[in-house]
Amino acid sequence: MLQSATSTFTRTLTVAQGVFAPGHLGELTKYLPFELVDDVLAETGAVQRRLRVLPSRVGVYFLLALGLFPHLGYAKVWDKLVTGLAGLPVAVPSEKALRDLRRRLGPVPLKTLFDVVAGPLAQPRTPGARYRRWRTVAFDGCSSIKVPDAERNRGWFGRARVRLGWAGYPTLRLMALVETGSRGLLGAAFGPTSHGEAHYARQLMHLLGPQSLVLADRGFDNGKLLAEFAGTGAQFLVRLTSKRRLPTTHRLPDGSYLSRIRSVQVRIIEADVTATCTDGTRLHDGYRLVTTLLDPDQDPVDTLVRLYHERWEIESAYYALRHTLMQGRVLRSADPRGVEQELWAQLTLYQLLRTAMVDAVESLPGTDLDRASFTIALEAARDQVVAAHGVLDEDAGLVGRIGQAVLAHLLPARRPRISSRKVKSPIPRYARTDDRLPLNSTKIASITISVHAAQPSTPAFVSRRHPFSPTASHPRAPQSLPLIDRTIVFLNSHPGRYWNATDLAHALAVNNINSFRVLLSRWAGQGHIAKTGRGTYTLNEDLAVLPPPPMPPHVDPALSRFEGTLAVLQSAPEHSWTAREIAPALGITNPNVFVTQLSRWARTGRITKTRRGAYTLLPDAPKPLAESGLTCEGKP
């Protein structure tokens, strides 16, 4: 009878001594060495006062291990840290002791550690890391990270309202600046969702510089924010909303055109992107991009449109953080300080994993970082923590076991694919509204980019706050009067006659008669017209002689928008001016946006609102134009 062949082997582990032995992160410890953690604890004043079984350094590594094993409780995570230390006398703390250890550390040491490890990871020659001489980075927010529904958390993060009531858990908004080539974090900020993305993006503005090219979606179409991007010396490529209308200062031969946002000269690209899939499906979408890369020869339209697609790398980074690392789970902490501490630990752990992945891929020159699997790196890191391998292995080299696992399972080269964005759930919150997109991931055979013809040059408003060279003016199409003014003018042309809503709507070419009835009733209640019976109206006797609206004067372009508005209102104080009447004098091409500004000035008491959409000077009229310093050319 043959005996089974056996092998016996031993391995040598090098870990910290005594009560510090459980403080490790396996092979990831070389990216966060003991000396660095001790320096941060000393700098933040978080070093233990008395050395017992749970020193502060062990607490830092325990917090990072909680991120590696989000599905386990405190005791089980501690078991993972000490399993590979068999034979050493290690403590067996209670869950309460581990909870007290977290409270003793607080969030500041973890935030400081993240600030140390955050930063660009890819080398300049790494494929996909740069466009020309700029490092491509992306801004975006994530508001799907949930925190426990505890009273203290609700007091800071609030509660989110959904279609059927209140959301089950409060959520926070995370803003990150990501290096698109490596998906590494350059910086992060987070807080309540009551603050918008621009609020948190400004906290990371100091991380930009002349070597950065910022990519961002339509949520960052904000003139002040874009000017701040440019003020750091960085270039940007941002998608605009469909409502943004910018003046054309110069048309370029490739179909794009130059314009200005605040004091920044920009280039506008309007293009249609058509994707043809292998199953014959054709999909198209329109892109409106704004960039500070002004030279069409060095930066062709086709190249910039394809470059903008790199912005989606930050979405992949959030997917790895939110779903792969955190497994979509709710955070553990029931108070804001614990939430801060836990999230900074998660971000630090994410950056350490990305660092190990980049080191592995860059050991094979010419390999794209997109081919590294975050899941493979995460599972390998968990294995090394359990085995306590590579904690102080100085001979491991640049590529350890995590890197070897990543290189052994490189993903295939990325294929252009497309699929519908949907949520698979028994009761989906988001109905699928776009039937054009394929249900399953479909390979794209070709992508066609066609540039729109440049729009004609348009005049721009010039203010003292944000001056730029105005373009030559051209004749404007006459603006139609508001519906209420058209109604009063029509009733004035037929004095003494009673009109019902249907006849008035047909005479004024109003399509929605039901809405027009509501407006007539409202205008009658406000005294603009007279109601003679059920559903019949006539001209109010006080308005029987309606003078034609005055022509707006020519306004000095050096005035600010509010001063220019005052100049127009003072030219005819007895008239109630609308936004459409004032806008041509100020060179405003979109009166709809100007309506909001007029309404704000009326609410703050700077002008008077006489009726819906009409404004005049305050009852205590300001000083005459000559005394107030305003000029209104063409008026005596």
VENQUI-V964770 format. One record per helix or strand. SS is the DSSP state (~ for helix, > for strand). FROM is the first residue (numbers start at 1). LEN is the number of residues. If there is no record, write none. Layout:
SS&FROM&LEN / SS&FROM&LEN
This chain:
~&18&3 / ~&26&6 / ~&34&11 / ~&56&13 / ~&74&12 / ~&95&11 / ~&108&10 / >&130&2 / >&134&13 / ~&151&7 / >&161&2 / >&165&2 / >&171&9 / >&184&9 / ~&197&7 / ~&205&3 / >&212&5 / ~&218&3 / ~&223&9 / >&235&5 / >&250&2 / >&257&5 / >&264&14 / >&282&10 / ~&301&25 / ~&336&27 / ~&369&3 / ~&374&14 / ~&401&8 / >&417&2 / >&442&10 / ~&483&11 / >&499&2 / ~&501&8 / ~&513&13 / >&529&5 / >&536&4 / ~&541&3 / >&554&2 / ~&561&11 / >&577&2 / ~&579&8 / ~&591&13 / >&608&4 / >&614&3 / ~&625&4 / >&632&2
